């Protein structure tokens, strides 16, 4: 059965998603040029917001800003989720920006993900990505999805040393 046939039979597959509240706080620092810095303070799952609904407007103050963001899990990112889960501390990855040319600007969140690979791609483009540990409920949700969709790459068979010429075998050992 082709993918198109399974879509027609079962309907389109629902991708799991959750709303989170991202909070970025203004932290004072001892510098006459920069008296404060913005820092990711928290990423909190909001179970009261249904995935299909519109989130409420986040109210902040001059020292704390934030927004609600929909985080969706995709099967083709299962490798990145696996890498996140098997790291020492599974984390939320938050990409945010601050327009420093505007006086009194506040940070804006562009992207929230649980994929180690997606965060790496954003970092590779010289953008800011901060991370915070995930809560146990989110870790369990991510683990369930990853277990269903992650397919490890098959191990490549290494050619036995006995098939290499003697000179190459000993060069590799001396390096």
C-alpha positions as CSV (number, residue, x, y, z in Angstrom):
1,X,0.0,0.0,0.0
2,X,1.4,3.4,-1.0
3,X,1.5,6.4,1.3
4,X,-1.2,8.1,-0.7
5,X,-3.4,5.1,-0.4
6,X,-2.9,4.9,3.4
7,X,-3.7,8.7,3.7
8,X,-7.0,8.2,1.7
9,X,-7.9,5.1,3.8
10,X,-7.0,6.5,7.3
11,X,-7.3,10.2,6.6
12,X,-4.4,12.6,7.1
13,X,-2.2,11.7,10.0
14,X,-2.3,14.0,12.9
15,X,1.1,15.3,14.0
16,X,1.3,15.7,17.8
17,X,1.7,19.2,19.1
18,X,1.6,21.1,22.4
19,X,1.4,24.7,23.4
20,X,4.2,26.0,25.6
21,X,4.8,29.3,27.3
22,X,8.2,30.7,26.8
23,X,9.5,33.3,29.3
24,X,12.5,35.5,28.7
25,X,13.7,37.6,31.7
26,X,15.8,40.8,32.0
27,X,18.8,40.1,34.3
28,X,20.9,42.9,35.7
29,X,24.6,42.7,35.2
30,X,27.6,44.8,36.3
31,X,28.5,46.7,33.2
32,X,28.2,50.4,32.4
33,X,27.6,49.7,28.7
34,X,25.1,46.9,29.2
35,X,23.3,47.2,32.6
36,X,21.1,44.1,31.8
37,X,20.9,41.1,29.5
38,X,17.9,39.0,28.3
39,X,18.0,35.4,29.3
40,X,15.7,32.4,28.7
41,X,14.0,31.8,32.0
42,X,11.5,29.0,31.3
43,X,9.6,26.9,28.9
44,X,6.4,25.5,30.4
45,X,4.0,23.0,28.8
46,X,0.4,24.4,28.9
47,X,-1.9,21.4,29.1
48,X,-4.9,23.7,29.4
49,X,-4.5,25.0,25.9
50,X,-5.8,22.5,23.3
51,X,-3.5,22.0,20.3
52,X,-6.1,23.3,17.8
53,X,-7.1,26.4,19.8
54,X,-5.6,29.9,19.8
55,X,-3.4,30.6,22.9
56,X,-4.2,33.5,25.2
57,X,-2.1,36.6,25.0
58,X,0.9,36.5,27.3
59,X,1.1,39.4,29.7
60,X,4.5,40.5,30.8
61,X,6.2,43.4,32.4
62,X,9.3,45.4,31.8
63,X,11.5,42.7,33.3
64,X,9.9,39.6,31.9
65,X,8.4,38.9,28.4
66,X,7.1,35.8,26.8
67,X,4.8,34.2,24.4
68,X,2.9,31.0,23.7
69,X,4.3,28.8,21.0
70,X,3.0,25.6,19.4
71,X,5.6,22.8,19.3
72,X,4.9,20.1,16.8
73,X,6.7,16.7,16.5
74,X,7.5,15.5,13.0
75,X,8.5,11.9,12.0
76,X,11.4,13.1,9.8
77,X,13.0,14.7,12.9
78,X,12.9,11.5,15.0
79,X,16.7,11.2,14.8
80,X,17.1,14.7,16.4
81,X,14.6,13.8,19.1
82,X,16.5,10.6,19.8
83,X,19.7,12.6,20.1
84,X,18.0,15.0,22.5
85,X,16.6,12.2,24.7
86,X,19.8,10.3,24.9
87,X,21.8,13.4,25.9
88,X,22.7,13.9,29.6
89,X,19.9,16.5,30.0
90,X,17.0,16.4,27.4
91,X,16.2,20.0,26.6
92,X,13.9,22.6,25.0
93,X,15.7,24.6,22.3
94,X,14.5,28.2,21.9
95,X,15.6,30.5,19.1
96,X,14.9,34.1,19.9
97,X,16.1,37.5,18.7
98,X,16.5,41.0,20.1
99,X,16.5,44.0,17.7
100,X,19.4,45.9,19.4
101,X,19.0,48.9,17.1
102,X,15.6,49.7,18.6
103,X,15.6,51.5,22.0
104,X,13.6,49.5,24.5
105,X,13.2,46.5,22.2
106,X,12.1,43.2,23.8
107,X,13.0,39.7,22.6
108,X,10.9,37.8,20.2
109,X,10.7,34.0,20.0
110,X,11.1,32.6,16.5
111,X,11.3,28.9,17.1
112,X,10.9,26.3,19.8
113,X,11.9,22.7,19.2
114,X,12.8,19.4,20.9
115,X,15.0,18.3,18.0
116,X,18.8,18.4,18.6
117,X,19.3,18.5,14.8
118,X,17.0,21.5,14.2
119,X,18.7,23.4,17.0
120,X,22.1,22.5,15.4
121,X,21.0,23.9,12.0
122,X,19.9,27.2,13.6
123,X,23.2,27.4,15.5
124,X,25.1,26.7,12.3
125,X,23.6,29.8,10.8
126,X,25.1,31.9,13.7
127,X,21.8,32.5,15.4
128,X,21.1,32.4,19.1
129,X,19.6,29.2,20.6
130,X,19.2,28.7,24.3
131,X,18.1,25.6,26.0
132,X,16.5,24.5,29.2
133,X,15.8,21.0,30.6
134,X,12.4,19.5,29.7
135,X,9.9,18.5,32.3
136,X,9.2,14.8,32.9
137,X,5.8,14.9,31.1
138,X,7.3,16.4,28.0
139,X,10.2,13.9,28.1
140,X,7.7,11.0,28.3
141,X,5.7,12.5,25.4
142,X,8.8,12.9,23.3
143,X,10.1,9.4,24.2
144,X,6.8,7.8,23.1
145,X,6.8,9.6,19.8
146,X,10.5,8.9,19.2
147,X,10.1,5.2,20.0
148,X,7.3,5.0,17.4
149,X,9.2,6.9,14.6
150,X,12.9,6.5,15.1
151,X,14.7,4.0,12.9
152,X,18.4,3.7,13.6
153,X,20.7,3.7,10.6
154,X,22.0,0.2,9.9
155,X,25.6,-0.3,10.9
156,X,28.1,-0.4,8.0
157,X,30.1,-3.5,7.9
158,X,33.8,-2.7,8.4
159,X,36.2,-4.5,6.1
160,X,38.3,-6.9,8.1
161,X,41.9,-5.9,8.7
162,X,43.2,-9.0,7.0
163,X,42.0,-7.6,3.6
164,X,44.1,-4.5,3.9
165,X,47.7,-4.5,2.6
166,X,50.3,-4.9,5.4
167,X,51.7,-1.4,4.9
168,X,48.3,0.2,5.4
169,X,47.5,-1.9,8.4
170,X,50.6,-0.8,10.2
171,X,50.3,2.9,9.1
172,X,46.9,3.0,10.8
173,X,48.2,1.6,14.0
174,X,51.1,4.1,14.2
175,X,48.9,7.2,13.7
